[in-house]
Amino acid sequence: MTLDEFRQALVKALNLHFPRTKVTIATSRGIILTGKAEINSDTFVTVYFNTLTGKTSYALIHCGQRITGYDNYKFWHHHPLGAVEQHIPCTKPTPESALATLAATCAELL
Protein backbone atom coordinates (compact mmCIF):
# COMPACT_ATOMS: atom_id res chain seq x y z
CA MET A 1 0.00 0.00 0.00
CA THR A 2 1.34 3.45 -0.86
CA LEU A 3 1.53 6.29 1.62
CA ASP A 4 -1.33 8.10 -0.14
CA GLU A 5 -3.52 4.98 -0.19
CA PHE A 6 -2.90 4.41 3.52
CA ARG A 7 -3.63 8.08 4.30
CA GLN A 8 -6.93 7.94 2.41
CA ALA A 9 -7.99 4.72 4.18
CA LEU A 10 -6.93 6.14 7.55
CA VAL A 11 -8.78 9.44 7.12
CA LYS A 12 -11.92 7.60 6.05
CA ALA A 13 -11.72 5.27 9.08
CA LEU A 14 -11.01 8.14 11.49
CA ASN A 15 -13.97 10.12 10.15
CA LEU A 16 -16.19 7.07 10.57
CA HIS A 17 -15.08 5.87 14.02
CA PHE A 18 -13.72 9.02 15.68
CA PRO A 19 -15.74 11.84 14.09
CA ARG A 20 -15.54 14.29 17.00
CA THR A 21 -11.84 14.05 17.75
CA LYS A 22 -8.94 16.33 17.00
CA VAL A 23 -6.95 14.49 14.32
CA THR A 24 -3.33 15.16 13.43
CA ILE A 25 -1.66 13.39 10.49
CA ALA A 26 1.97 13.97 9.55
CA THR A 27 4.40 12.46 7.08
CA SER A 28 8.14 12.16 7.36
CA ARG A 29 10.74 11.63 4.62
CA GLY A 30 7.93 10.70 2.22
CA ILE A 31 7.75 7.16 3.64
CA ILE A 32 6.36 7.45 7.18
CA LEU A 33 2.87 8.48 8.24
CA THR A 34 1.89 9.12 11.84
CA GLY A 35 -1.61 9.85 12.99
CA LYS A 36 -3.22 10.78 16.26
CA ALA A 37 -6.88 11.11 17.23
CA GLU A 38 -7.31 12.86 20.58
CA ILE A 39 -10.38 11.47 22.32
CA ASN A 40 -9.94 13.40 25.57
CA SER A 41 -7.07 14.80 27.63
CA ASP A 42 -6.07 11.30 28.82
CA THR A 43 -6.95 9.14 25.82
CA PHE A 44 -5.88 9.01 22.19
CA VAL A 45 -5.36 6.65 19.28
CA THR A 46 -2.03 6.63 17.53
CA VAL A 47 -1.21 5.14 14.13
CA TYR A 48 2.17 4.52 12.50
CA PHE A 49 2.84 3.36 8.93
CA ASN A 50 6.19 3.00 7.16
CA THR A 51 5.95 2.28 3.43
CA LEU A 52 9.59 1.20 3.18
CA THR A 53 9.60 -1.41 5.97
CA GLY A 54 5.87 -2.18 6.09
CA LYS A 55 5.85 -1.54 9.86
CA THR A 56 2.34 -0.61 10.93
CA SER A 57 0.80 -0.09 14.34
CA TYR A 58 -2.48 1.05 15.85
CA ALA A 59 -2.66 1.74 19.58
CA LEU A 60 -5.16 3.06 22.09
CA ILE A 61 -3.32 5.07 24.73
CA HIS A 62 -4.93 5.93 28.07
CA CYS A 63 -3.17 7.80 30.90
CA GLY A 64 0.17 7.43 29.12
CA GLN A 65 -0.07 3.65 28.65
CA ARG A 66 -0.96 1.52 25.63
CA ILE A 67 -4.05 -0.41 26.69
CA THR A 68 -4.76 -2.28 23.44
CA GLY A 69 -3.64 -2.30 19.85
CA TYR A 70 -2.34 -4.04 16.76
CA ASP A 71 1.09 -4.14 15.16
CA ASN A 72 3.21 -6.24 12.86
CA TYR A 73 6.48 -6.41 14.75
CA LYS A 74 7.72 -9.87 13.67
CA PHE A 75 4.11 -10.91 12.78
CA TRP A 76 0.62 -9.40 12.86
CA HIS A 77 -0.76 -9.57 16.36
CA HIS A 78 -3.25 -7.97 18.72
CA HIS A 79 -2.52 -6.68 22.23
CA PRO A 80 -5.76 -7.35 24.15
CA LEU A 81 -7.31 -5.00 26.67
CA GLY A 82 -6.26 -6.05 30.17
CA ALA A 83 -3.32 -8.11 28.89
CA VAL A 84 -1.45 -5.72 26.63
CA GLU A 85 1.79 -7.66 27.07
CA GLN A 86 0.28 -10.58 25.13
CA HIS A 87 0.80 -11.01 21.40
CA ILE A 88 -2.22 -12.79 19.93
CA PRO A 89 -1.69 -13.63 16.23
CA CYS A 90 -4.23 -12.11 13.86
CA THR A 91 -4.71 -11.35 10.21
CA LYS A 92 -3.56 -7.98 8.93
CA PRO A 93 -6.22 -5.44 9.92
CA THR A 94 -7.30 -2.67 7.61
CA PRO A 95 -7.26 0.85 9.05
CA GLU A 96 -11.06 0.61 9.19
CA SER A 97 -11.16 -2.69 11.09
CA ALA A 98 -8.37 -1.71 13.52
CA LEU A 99 -9.97 1.64 14.31
CA ALA A 100 -13.43 0.06 14.63
CA THR A 101 -12.07 -2.21 17.35
CA LEU A 102 -10.27 0.64 19.13
CA ALA A 103 -13.42 2.80 18.96
CA ALA A 104 -15.51 0.00 20.48
CA THR A 105 -12.98 -0.29 23.31
CA CYS A 106 -13.19 3.47 23.88
CA ALA A 107 -16.97 3.26 24.06
CA GLU A 108 -16.67 0.59 26.77
CA LEU A 109 -14.12 2.57 28.79
CA LEU A 110 -15.40 6.12 28.56
SEPAMI-208323 format. One record per residue (C-alpha): residue number from 0; residue in one letter; chain; x, z, y. Coordinates in Angstrom, 3 decimals, m for minus. Example, Ala and Ser with C-alpha at 12.3 -4.5 7.8 and 13.67 -1.06 7.14 Angstrom:
// residues 2
<nr=0	rest=A	kette=A	px=12.300	pz=7.800	py=m4.500>
<nr=1	rest=S	kette=A	px=13.670	pz=7.140	py=m1.060>
END
This chain:
// residues 110
<nr=0	rest=M	kette=A	px=0.000	pz=0.000	py=0.000>
<nr=1	rest=T	kette=A	px=1.345	pz=m0.863	py=3.447>
<nr=2	rest=L	kette=A	px=1.526	pz=1.618	py=6.294>
<nr=3	rest=D	kette=A	px=m1.329	pz=m0.143	py=8.104>
<nr=4	rest=E	kette=A	px=m3.519	pz=m0.185	py=4.981>
<nr=5	rest=F	kette=A	px=m2.896	pz=3.520	py=4.412>
<nr=6	rest=R	kette=A	px=m3.626	pz=4.299	py=8.082>
<nr=7	rest=Q	kette=A	px=m6.930	pz=2.406	py=7.942>
<nr=8	rest=A	kette=A	px=m7.987	pz=4.181	py=4.720>
<nr=9	rest=L	kette=A	px=m6.930	pz=7.554	py=6.137>
<nr=10	rest=V	kette=A	px=m8.784	pz=7.115	py=9.439>
<nr=11	rest=K	kette=A	px=m11.923	pz=6.045	py=7.597>
<nr=12	rest=A	kette=A	px=m11.715	pz=9.080	py=5.270>
<nr=13	rest=L	kette=A	px=m11.009	pz=11.492	py=8.141>
<nr=14	rest=N	kette=A	px=m13.973	pz=10.154	py=10.115>
<nr=15	rest=L	kette=A	px=m16.194	pz=10.573	py=7.070>
<nr=16	rest=H	kette=A	px=m15.079	pz=14.017	py=5.871>
<nr=17	rest=F	kette=A	px=m13.718	pz=15.685	py=9.023>
<nr=18	rest=P	kette=A	px=m15.743	pz=14.094	py=11.841>
<nr=19	rest=R	kette=A	px=m15.543	pz=16.998	py=14.294>
<nr=20	rest=T	kette=A	px=m11.841	pz=17.751	py=14.049>
<nr=21	rest=K	kette=A	px=m8.940	pz=16.999	py=16.328>
<nr=22	rest=V	kette=A	px=m6.951	pz=14.321	py=14.488>
<nr=23	rest=T	kette=A	px=m3.333	pz=13.429	py=15.156>
<nr=24	rest=I	kette=A	px=m1.659	pz=10.494	py=13.394>
<nr=25	rest=A	kette=A	px=1.969	pz=9.553	py=13.965>
<nr=26	rest=T	kette=A	px=4.400	pz=7.084	py=12.457>
<nr=27	rest=S	kette=A	px=8.142	pz=7.360	py=12.165>
<nr=28	rest=R	kette=A	px=10.741	pz=4.622	py=11.631>
<nr=29	rest=G	kette=A	px=7.929	pz=2.221	py=10.705>
<nr=30	rest=I	kette=A	px=7.753	pz=3.635	py=7.162>
<nr=31	rest=I	kette=A	px=6.357	pz=7.179	py=7.452>
<nr=32	rest=L	kette=A	px=2.869	pz=8.236	py=8.481>
<nr=33	rest=T	kette=A	px=1.893	pz=11.838	py=9.122>
<nr=34	rest=G	kette=A	px=m1.613	pz=12.989	py=9.852>
<nr=35	rest=K	kette=A	px=m3.215	pz=16.263	py=10.785>
<nr=36	rest=A	kette=A	px=m6.878	pz=17.233	py=11.114>
<nr=37	rest=E	kette=A	px=m7.314	pz=20.585	py=12.863>
<nr=38	rest=I	kette=A	px=m10.380	pz=22.322	py=11.470>
<nr=39	rest=N	kette=A	px=m9.937	pz=25.570	py=13.397>
<nr=40	rest=S	kette=A	px=m7.067	pz=27.632	py=14.796>
<nr=41	rest=D	kette=A	px=m6.072	pz=28.820	py=11.303>
<nr=42	rest=T	kette=A	px=m6.951	pz=25.817	py=9.135>
<nr=43	rest=F	kette=A	px=m5.881	pz=22.191	py=9.005>
<nr=44	rest=V	kette=A	px=m5.362	pz=19.276	py=6.653>
<nr=45	rest=T	kette=A	px=m2.028	pz=17.532	py=6.632>
<nr=46	rest=V	kette=A	px=m1.209	pz=14.130	py=5.141>
<nr=47	rest=Y	kette=A	px=2.174	pz=12.500	py=4.520>
<nr=48	rest=F	kette=A	px=2.837	pz=8.928	py=3.362>
<nr=49	rest=N	kette=A	px=6.191	pz=7.161	py=2.996>
<nr=50	rest=T	kette=A	px=5.954	pz=3.428	py=2.283>
<nr=51	rest=L	kette=A	px=9.592	pz=3.182	py=1.200>
<nr=52	rest=T	kette=A	px=9.596	pz=5.972	py=m1.406>
<nr=53	rest=G	kette=A	px=5.868	pz=6.089	py=m2.181>
<nr=54	rest=K	kette=A	px=5.852	pz=9.859	py=m1.539>
<nr=55	rest=T	kette=A	px=2.345	pz=10.935	py=m0.606>
<nr=56	rest=S	kette=A	px=0.795	pz=14.339	py=m0.090>
<nr=57	rest=Y	kette=A	px=m2.480	pz=15.852	py=1.047>
<nr=58	rest=A	kette=A	px=m2.660	pz=19.580	py=1.742>
<nr=59	rest=L	kette=A	px=m5.159	pz=22.094	py=3.056>
<nr=60	rest=I	kette=A	px=m3.323	pz=24.735	py=5.068>
<nr=61	rest=H	kette=A	px=m4.930	pz=28.073	py=5.931>
<nr=62	rest=C	kette=A	px=m3.168	pz=30.898	py=7.796>
<nr=63	rest=G	kette=A	px=0.165	pz=29.115	py=7.429>
<nr=64	rest=Q	kette=A	px=m0.074	pz=28.654	py=3.651>
<nr=65	rest=R	kette=A	px=m0.964	pz=25.631	py=1.521>
<nr=66	rest=I	kette=A	px=m4.051	pz=26.692	py=m0.408>
<nr=67	rest=T	kette=A	px=m4.757	pz=23.439	py=m2.279>
<nr=68	rest=G	kette=A	px=m3.642	pz=19.847	py=m2.296>
<nr=69	rest=Y	kette=A	px=m2.344	pz=16.759	py=m4.044>
<nr=70	rest=D	kette=A	px=1.088	pz=15.157	py=m4.145>
<nr=71	rest=N	kette=A	px=3.211	pz=12.855	py=m6.242>
<nr=72	rest=Y	kette=A	px=6.483	pz=14.754	py=m6.409>
<nr=73	rest=K	kette=A	px=7.717	pz=13.667	py=m9.871>
<nr=74	rest=F	kette=A	px=4.115	pz=12.777	py=m10.914>
<nr=75	rest=W	kette=A	px=0.622	pz=12.855	py=m9.403>
<nr=76	rest=H	kette=A	px=m0.757	pz=16.363	py=m9.572>
<nr=77	rest=H	kette=A	px=m3.245	pz=18.720	py=m7.970>
<nr=78	rest=H	kette=A	px=m2.518	pz=22.234	py=m6.684>
<nr=79	rest=P	kette=A	px=m5.762	pz=24.145	py=m7.352>
<nr=80	rest=L	kette=A	px=m7.308	pz=26.672	py=m4.998>
<nr=81	rest=G	kette=A	px=m6.261	pz=30.167	py=m6.050>
<nr=82	rest=A	kette=A	px=m3.316	pz=28.892	py=m8.107>
<nr=83	rest=V	kette=A	px=m1.448	pz=26.631	py=m5.716>
<nr=84	rest=E	kette=A	px=1.794	pz=27.070	py=m7.660>
<nr=85	rest=Q	kette=A	px=0.280	pz=25.134	py=m10.582>
<nr=86	rest=H	kette=A	px=0.795	pz=21.398	py=m11.013>
<nr=87	rest=I	kette=A	px=m2.225	pz=19.930	py=m12.788>
<nr=88	rest=P	kette=A	px=m1.686	pz=16.233	py=m13.632>
<nr=89	rest=C	kette=A	px=m4.226	pz=13.864	py=m12.114>
<nr=90	rest=T	kette=A	px=m4.709	pz=10.209	py=m11.348>
<nr=91	rest=K	kette=A	px=m3.557	pz=8.934	py=m7.979>
<nr=92	rest=P	kette=A	px=m6.220	pz=9.925	py=m5.441>
<nr=93	rest=T	kette=A	px=m7.297	pz=7.610	py=m2.670>
<nr=94	rest=P	kette=A	px=m7.256	pz=9.049	py=0.849>
<nr=95	rest=E	kette=A	px=m11.061	pz=9.188	py=0.612>
<nr=96	rest=S	kette=A	px=m11.155	pz=11.095	py=m2.689>
<nr=97	rest=A	kette=A	px=m8.375	pz=13.522	py=m1.715>
<nr=98	rest=L	kette=A	px=m9.973	pz=14.314	py=1.641>
<nr=99	rest=A	kette=A	px=m13.430	pz=14.635	py=0.064>
<nr=100	rest=T	kette=A	px=m12.065	pz=17.352	py=m2.213>
<nr=101	rest=L	kette=A	px=m10.274	pz=19.133	py=0.637>
<nr=102	rest=A	kette=A	px=m13.421	pz=18.965	py=2.797>
<nr=103	rest=A	kette=A	px=m15.510	pz=20.479	py=0.003>
<nr=104	rest=T	kette=A	px=m12.982	pz=23.311	py=m0.292>
<nr=105	rest=C	kette=A	px=m13.190	pz=23.876	py=3.468>
<nr=106	rest=A	kette=A	px=m16.969	pz=24.063	py=3.257>
<nr=107	rest=E	kette=A	px=m16.667	pz=26.768	py=0.590>
<nr=108	rest=L	kette=A	px=m14.118	pz=28.788	py=2.566>
<nr=109	rest=L	kette=A	px=m15.399	pz=28.557	py=6.117>
END
